[in-house]
Amino acid sequence: RISALVNAAFDTTRAVLTFSTHNPQETVFWAGSRLEYFVKKNEWSRVQLTIDVPAGELNEHKLKAYLWNPANEPILLRGLCIEKLYIQP
């Protein structure tokens, strides 16, 4: 699971809290959670994304967790957290 506190200037932001895994050639897995489902304008709101990733994926690839903001909107981010909840065989 990844989570963060965000503060956006708009309720209808296009930004996405994103998790991805990569090998040297390509993006192997990508998932995102749209901020607009969680945020209230000009308030700190918790955004989270829970993902199932096979255990082997985590050993072989680089992990990335980031805020993708294609509209370059004013958004504050703090407390970005990556948690391993459990491993599926």
ZAVO-376607 format. One record per residue (C-alpha): residue number from 1; residue in three letters; chain; x, y, z. Coordinates in steps of 0.2 Angstrom, whole numbers, plus 2048, in hexadecimal, padded with zeros to 3 digits. Example, Ala and Ser with C-alpha at 12.3 -4.5 7.8 and 13.67 -1.06 7.14 Angstrom:
! residues 2
+-----+--------+--------+-----+-----+-----+
: num : residu : chaine :  xx :  yy :  zz :
+-----+--------+--------+-----+-----+-----+
:   1 :    ALA :      A : 83E : 7EA : 827 :
:   2 :    SER :      A : 844 : 7FB : 824 :
+-----+--------+--------+-----+-----+-----+
//
This chain:
! residues 89
+-----+--------+--------+-----+-----+-----+
: num : residu : chaine :  xx :  yy :  zz :
+-----+--------+--------+-----+-----+-----+
:   1 :    ARG :      A : 800 : 800 : 800 :
:   2 :    ILE :      A : 806 : 812 : 7FD :
:   3 :    SER :      A : 7FE : 821 : 805 :
:   4 :    ALA :      A : 801 : 833 : 807 :
:   5 :    LEU :      A : 7FA : 843 : 80D :
:   6 :    VAL :      A : 7F6 : 84F : 800 :
:   7 :    ASN :      A : 7EF : 861 : 7FF :
:   8 :    ALA :      A : 7E8 : 866 : 7EE :
:   9 :    ALA :      A : 7E2 : 877 : 7E8 :
:  10 :    PHE :      A : 7D3 : 86F : 7DE :
:  11 :    ASP :      A : 7C7 : 861 : 7E2 :
:  12 :    THR :      A : 7C8 : 85B : 7D0 :
:  13 :    THR :      A : 7DA : 858 : 7CF :
:  14 :    ARG :      A : 7E1 : 84D : 7C1 :
:  15 :    ALA :      A : 7F0 : 847 : 7CC :
:  16 :    VAL :      A : 7F3 : 835 : 7D0 :
:  17 :    LEU :      A : 7FC : 82C : 7DE :
:  18 :    THR :      A : 806 : 81F : 7D5 :
:  19 :    PHE :      A : 80F : 80F : 7D8 :
:  20 :    SER :      A : 819 : 806 : 7CB :
:  21 :    THR :      A : 827 : 7F9 : 7C8 :
:  22 :    HIS :      A : 834 : 7FA : 7BB :
:  23 :    ASN :      A : 841 : 7EF : 7B3 :
:  24 :    PRO :      A : 84F : 7F7 : 7A9 :
:  25 :    GLN :      A : 845 : 7F6 : 799 :
:  26 :    GLU :      A : 833 : 7FA : 79E :
:  27 :    THR :      A : 825 : 7FE : 7AA :
:  28 :    VAL :      A : 820 : 7ED : 7B1 :
:  29 :    PHE :      A : 811 : 7F2 : 7BC :
:  30 :    TRP :      A : 808 : 802 : 7BE :
:  31 :    ALA :      A : 7F9 : 807 : 7CA :
:  32 :    GLY :      A : 7F2 : 818 : 7CF :
:  33 :    SER :      A : 7E6 : 820 : 7DA :
:  34 :    ARG :      A : 7DD : 830 : 7D5 :
:  35 :    LEU :      A : 7DF : 83E : 7E2 :
:  36 :    GLU :      A : 7CE : 845 : 7DD :
:  37 :    TYR :      A : 7C6 : 836 : 7E6 :
:  38 :    PHE :      A : 7CE : 83A : 7F7 :
:  39 :    VAL :      A : 7D2 : 84D : 7F7 :
:  40 :    LYS :      A : 7C8 : 85C : 7FE :
:  41 :    LYS :      A : 7CE : 86D : 7F7 :
:  42 :    ASN :      A : 7DB : 875 : 802 :
:  43 :    GLU :      A : 7DA : 867 : 80F :
:  44 :    TRP :      A : 7E7 : 85A : 814 :
:  45 :    SER :      A : 7DF : 849 : 80E :
:  46 :    ARG :      A : 7E6 : 837 : 80F :
:  47 :    VAL :      A : 7E8 : 82F : 7FE :
:  48 :    GLN :      A : 7EC : 81D : 7FD :
:  49 :    LEU :      A : 7EE : 80F : 7F0 :
:  50 :    THR :      A : 7EF : 7FC : 7F5 :
:  51 :    ILE :      A : 7F6 : 7F1 : 7E8 :
:  52 :    ASP :      A : 7F9 : 7DE : 7E6 :
:  53 :    VAL :      A : 80B : 7DB : 7DF :
:  54 :    PRO :      A : 812 : 7C9 : 7DE :
:  55 :    ALA :      A : 820 : 7C7 : 7EA :
:  56 :    GLY :      A : 82D : 7C4 : 7DC :
:  57 :    GLU :      A : 829 : 7D4 : 7D4 :
:  58 :    LEU :      A : 830 : 7DE : 7E3 :
:  59 :    ASN :      A : 841 : 7D5 : 7E2 :
:  60 :    GLU :      A : 844 : 7D7 : 7D0 :
:  61 :    HIS :      A : 83F : 7E9 : 7CC :
:  62 :    LYS :      A : 840 : 7FB : 7D1 :
:  63 :    LEU :      A : 831 : 802 : 7DB :
:  64 :    LYS :      A : 82B : 813 : 7D9 :
:  65 :    ALA :      A : 81E : 81D : 7E3 :
:  66 :    TYR :      A : 81A : 82E : 7DD :
:  67 :    LEU :      A : 80D : 83C : 7DA :
:  68 :    TRP :      A : 809 : 83D : 7C7 :
:  69 :    ASN :      A : 803 : 84F : 7C4 :
:  70 :    PRO :      A : 800 : 850 : 7B1 :
:  71 :    ALA :      A : 7F7 : 861 : 7B3 :
:  72 :    ASN :      A : 805 : 869 : 7BE :
:  73 :    GLU :      A : 7F8 : 86E : 7CB :
:  74 :    PRO :      A : 7FD : 875 : 7DB :
:  75 :    ILE :      A : 7FD : 866 : 7E7 :
:  76 :    LEU :      A : 807 : 863 : 7F8 :
:  77 :    LEU :      A : 80C : 852 : 7FC :
:  78 :    ARG :      A : 813 : 84B : 80D :
:  79 :    GLY :      A : 815 : 83B : 816 :
:  80 :    LEU :      A : 817 : 830 : 807 :
:  81 :    CYS :      A : 817 : 81E : 80E :
:  82 :    ILE :      A : 81A : 80D : 806 :
:  83 :    GLU :      A : 814 : 7FE : 811 :
:  84 :    LYS :      A : 815 : 7EC : 80E :
:  85 :    LEU :      A : 805 : 7E5 : 815 :
:  86 :    TYR :      A : 808 : 7D2 : 810 :
:  87 :    ILE :      A : 810 : 7C7 : 803 :
:  88 :    GLN :      A : 805 : 7BC : 7F8 :
:  89 :    PRO :      A : 80E : 7AC : 7F3 :
+-----+--------+--------+-----+-----+-----+
//
